[in-house]
Amino acid sequence: MKIALVQMEVLEKNKAGNVQRACELLRQAAPNCDIAVLPEIWTTGYSLGHLSKEADYLNGTVVNELRQIAAENSCAIVAGSIPLRKGDGNVYNTAITIDKNGEIVFCYSKVHLFSMFNEQRFFKPGNDFGVYELERTTCASAICYDLRFPELFRHMAMQGAKIIFVPAEWPEVRGAIWDLFIRARALENHTFIVGVNCTGKFHDQKFYGHSAVISPFGEVLAVGGGEEEIIYCDIDLNLVEKANEYMNVLKDVRPELIK
């Protein structure tokens, strides 16, 4: 399976430009991979004060264009995350997964909101963190700050996730923590972690980039730099089974102790 990590530069207060650029990069990547992945809230960035006007709908023009790109190229898209207004009227930080036929197969809304950026003022937290099937593979999604909550990743692994996609807007100042967390979450759960970060700045804080694919053994299979680029990686899904055979961690979990 070939995955493209679309590490785009996200601009402040420029939704139209961000959407145009993301679609350009997706059209470049999609013919060359099975799954293309975008970073967190790539439409608006962290200009959250404008979400009342800039949040999208599941049947809106942005999502429909992504679905069209997927169908035209027979390429699944994990559409990073976007501010999504749901039927209850609230806005959620939501990762939308689209299959190669252009059909929406799953929506994951960020469970753990980042209180240091007051995300709870702008988003409602999600509650659905199940797994889904994509390209005949059991997958799951998490978003950025979720990396600090290992129980979420263990829950997904226990449900059979072989790949966990993690779109992010992670700052350079905490780059070493990003590198550590994505490797730890992969190694401790015997899953592939596909972490797709953005580049650019929010105010004076630079984003880290360094999007990466980590194997179930915790090995870095591909990693980007600090600027906008597309990183491609071929993964062997048999490594999940091999990792579980090597170390019997998931079978030794005592779920009765997890509350």
C-alpha positions as CSV (number, residue, x, y, z in Angstrom):
1,M,0.0,0.0,0.0
2,K,1.4,3.4,-1.0
3,I,0.6,6.4,1.2
4,A,1.1,10.1,0.4
5,L,1.6,12.5,3.2
6,V,0.5,16.0,2.0
7,Q,2.6,18.3,4.2
8,M,1.2,21.6,3.2
9,E,1.8,25.1,4.4
10,V,-1.3,26.4,6.1
11,L,-1.8,30.1,5.9
12,E,-3.6,32.3,8.5
13,K,-6.9,33.9,7.4
14,N,-6.7,32.6,3.9
15,K,-9.3,29.8,3.6
16,A,-9.7,30.2,-0.2
17,G,-6.0,30.0,-0.7
18,N,-5.6,27.0,1.6
19,V,-8.4,25.1,-0.1
20,Q,-7.0,25.8,-3.6
21,R,-3.4,24.7,-2.5
22,A,-4.6,21.6,-0.8
23,C,-6.6,20.5,-3.9
24,E,-3.5,21.2,-6.1
25,L,-1.3,19.0,-3.9
26,L,-3.9,16.3,-3.7
27,R,-4.3,16.2,-7.5
28,Q,-0.5,15.9,-7.7
29,A,-0.3,13.1,-5.1
30,A,-3.5,11.1,-5.8
31,P,-2.4,9.5,-9.1
32,N,0.7,8.1,-7.4
33,C,-0.7,6.5,-4.2
34,D,-3.5,4.5,-2.7
35,I,-4.2,6.9,0.2
36,A,-3.5,10.6,0.5
37,V,-3.5,12.3,3.9
38,L,-3.8,16.0,4.8
39,P,-2.9,17.8,8.1
40,E,-5.2,19.3,10.8
41,I,-7.6,22.2,10.1
42,W,-5.9,22.9,6.8
43,T,-8.7,25.1,5.5
44,T,-8.6,27.8,8.2
45,G,-5.6,27.1,10.3
46,Y,-5.9,28.3,13.9
47,S,-7.7,31.5,13.0
48,L,-10.6,30.1,15.1
49,G,-12.4,33.4,15.6
50,H,-13.8,33.1,12.1
51,L,-15.3,29.6,12.4
52,S,-18.9,30.8,12.6
53,K,-18.5,31.9,8.9
54,E,-15.8,29.5,7.7
55,A,-16.9,26.1,9.1
56,D,-17.9,23.6,6.3
57,Y,-20.7,21.2,6.0
58,L,-20.5,17.5,5.0
59,N,-22.4,18.2,1.8
60,G,-20.6,21.5,1.2
61,T,-18.3,22.5,-1.7
62,V,-15.0,21.7,0.0
63,V,-15.9,18.1,0.9
64,N,-17.5,17.6,-2.5
65,E,-14.3,18.7,-4.2
66,L,-12.3,16.2,-2.2
67,R,-14.7,13.5,-3.0
68,Q,-14.4,14.3,-6.7
69,I,-10.6,14.2,-6.5
70,A,-10.8,10.8,-4.8
71,A,-13.2,9.3,-7.4
72,E,-11.3,10.8,-10.4
73,N,-8.0,9.3,-9.3
74,S,-9.2,6.1,-7.5
75,C,-7.4,7.3,-4.5
76,A,-8.7,7.3,-0.9
77,I,-8.3,10.6,1.0
78,V,-8.0,11.0,4.7
79,A,-8.9,14.7,4.6
80,G,-6.8,15.8,7.5
81,S,-9.4,17.7,9.6
82,I,-11.6,20.6,8.9
83,P,-14.0,22.7,11.1
84,L,-17.2,20.9,10.4
85,R,-20.7,22.1,11.4
86,K,-22.9,19.2,12.2
87,G,-26.7,18.8,12.4
88,D,-26.7,20.0,16.0
89,G,-25.4,23.4,14.9
90,N,-22.0,22.9,16.7
91,V,-18.6,23.0,15.0
92,Y,-16.3,20.0,15.4
93,N,-12.7,19.5,14.5
94,T,-13.3,16.6,12.2
95,A,-11.2,14.2,10.1
96,I,-13.2,13.0,7.1
97,T,-12.2,9.7,5.4
98,I,-13.2,9.3,1.8
99,D,-12.7,6.0,-0.2
100,K,-11.4,5.7,-3.7
101,N,-15.0,5.8,-5.1
102,G,-15.5,9.2,-3.5
103,E,-17.8,7.9,-0.7
104,I,-17.5,9.1,2.9
105,V,-16.7,6.1,5.1
106,F,-16.0,7.7,8.5
107,C,-15.8,11.0,10.3
108,Y,-13.7,11.3,13.4
109,S,-14.2,14.4,15.6
110,K,-11.3,15.3,17.9
111,V,-11.9,13.9,21.3
112,H,-9.3,15.8,23.3
113,L,-9.5,19.5,22.7
114,F,-6.4,21.6,23.3
115,S,-7.2,23.8,26.3
116,M,-4.0,25.8,26.0
117,F,-5.4,27.2,22.7
118,N,-8.9,27.4,24.1
119,E,-10.2,25.0,21.5
120,Q,-13.3,24.3,23.7
121,R,-14.5,27.9,23.0
122,F,-14.7,27.1,19.3
123,F,-15.2,23.3,19.0
124,K,-17.4,20.6,20.6
125,P,-15.5,17.4,21.4
126,G,-16.3,14.2,19.6
127,N,-17.2,10.9,21.1
128,D,-17.0,8.4,18.2
129,F,-13.5,6.9,18.1
130,G,-14.2,3.6,16.4
131,V,-12.4,2.0,13.5
132,Y,-13.3,1.8,9.9
133,E,-12.4,-0.1,6.7
134,L,-10.4,1.6,4.1
135,E,-8.7,-0.2,1.2
136,R,-9.7,-3.5,2.8
137,T,-7.7,-2.5,5.9
138,T,-8.9,-1.7,9.4
139,C,-8.0,1.9,10.1
140,A,-8.6,4.6,12.7
141,S,-8.1,8.4,13.0
142,A,-6.8,10.7,15.8
143,I,-5.9,14.3,15.7
144,C,-2.8,16.1,17.0
145,Y,-3.3,16.6,20.8
146,D,-4.8,13.1,21.0
147,L,-1.2,11.8,20.8
148,R,-0.9,12.7,24.5
149,F,-3.6,10.2,25.4
150,P,-2.2,6.7,24.8
151,E,-5.4,5.0,26.0
152,L,-7.2,6.3,22.9
153,F,-4.6,4.6,20.6
154,R,-4.7,1.4,22.7
155,H,-8.5,1.3,22.3
156,M,-8.2,1.6,18.5
157,A,-5.5,-1.1,18.4
158,M,-7.7,-3.4,20.5
159,Q,-10.4,-2.9,17.9
160,G,-8.0,-4.2,15.2
161,A,-6.7,-0.9,13.7
162,K,-3.6,-1.6,11.6
163,I,-3.1,2.0,10.5
164,I,-3.9,5.1,12.6
165,F,-3.8,8.4,10.8
166,V,-2.9,11.5,12.8
167,P,-3.3,14.8,11.1
168,A,-1.8,17.7,13.2
169,E,-0.8,21.3,13.5
170,W,2.2,20.7,15.8
171,P,4.6,23.5,16.6
172,E,8.4,23.4,16.0
173,V,9.1,24.3,19.7
174,R,7.7,20.9,20.7
175,G,9.0,19.0,17.7
176,A,11.0,16.5,19.7
177,I,7.8,15.5,21.5
178,W,6.1,14.9,18.1
179,D,8.9,12.6,17.1
180,L,8.7,10.7,20.4
181,F,5.0,10.3,20.5
182,I,4.4,9.1,17.0
183,R,7.0,6.4,17.5
184,A,5.8,5.4,20.9
185,R,2.1,5.1,19.8
186,A,3.2,2.9,16.9
187,L,5.5,0.7,19.0
188,E,3.3,0.2,22.0
189,N,0.3,-0.8,19.9
190,H,1.9,-2.6,17.0
191,T,0.2,-0.3,14.4
192,F,1.4,1.9,11.6
193,I,1.1,5.6,12.6
194,V,0.8,8.0,9.7
195,G,1.4,11.5,11.2
196,V,0.8,14.4,8.8
197,N,1.8,17.7,10.2
198,C,1.6,21.1,8.5
199,T,4.2,23.8,7.9
200,G,3.9,27.6,8.0
201,K,3.3,29.8,11.1
202,F,0.5,30.8,13.5
203,H,1.3,34.3,14.7
204,D,5.1,34.0,15.4
205,Q,5.0,30.2,16.1
206,K,6.4,28.0,13.4
207,F,4.9,24.6,12.7
208,Y,7.2,21.6,12.7
209,G,6.4,19.6,9.6
210,H,8.4,16.3,9.8
211,S,5.3,14.3,8.8
212,A,6.2,10.6,9.1
213,V,5.2,7.0,8.7
214,I,6.1,4.8,11.6
215,S,6.1,1.0,11.5
216,P,4.6,-1.3,14.1
217,F,8.1,-1.9,15.3
218,G,8.6,1.8,16.0
219,E,10.8,2.3,13.0
220,V,10.7,5.6,10.9
221,L,9.9,4.5,7.4
222,A,9.6,7.9,5.9
223,V,9.9,11.5,7.2
224,G,9.6,15.0,5.8
225,G,11.5,18.1,6.5
226,G,10.3,21.5,7.7
227,E,8.8,22.9,4.5
228,E,5.9,22.1,2.3
229,E,6.3,18.8,0.4
230,I,4.6,15.5,-0.4
231,I,6.2,12.4,1.2
232,Y,5.5,9.0,-0.3
233,C,5.8,5.7,1.6
234,D,5.1,2.1,0.7
235,I,4.0,0.0,3.7
236,D,3.8,-3.7,4.2
237,L,0.7,-4.5,6.2
238,N,2.1,-7.9,7.1
239,L,4.4,-6.1,9.6
240,V,1.4,-5.7,11.9
241,E,1.0,-9.4,12.3
242,K,4.8,-9.9,12.6
243,A,5.0,-7.3,15.4
244,N,2.2,-9.0,17.3
245,E,3.9,-12.4,16.9
246,Y,7.2,-10.9,18.1
247,M,5.7,-9.3,21.3
248,N,2.4,-10.5,22.6
249,V,1.4,-7.1,24.1
250,L,-2.2,-6.7,22.8
251,K,-3.2,-10.3,23.8
252,D,-1.8,-9.7,27.3
253,V,-3.9,-6.6,27.9
254,R,-6.3,-7.1,30.9
255,P,-9.3,-5.1,29.8
256,E,-11.1,-5.6,33.1
257,L,-8.5,-3.2,34.6
258,I,-9.2,-0.4,32.1
259,K,-12.1,1.8,33.3
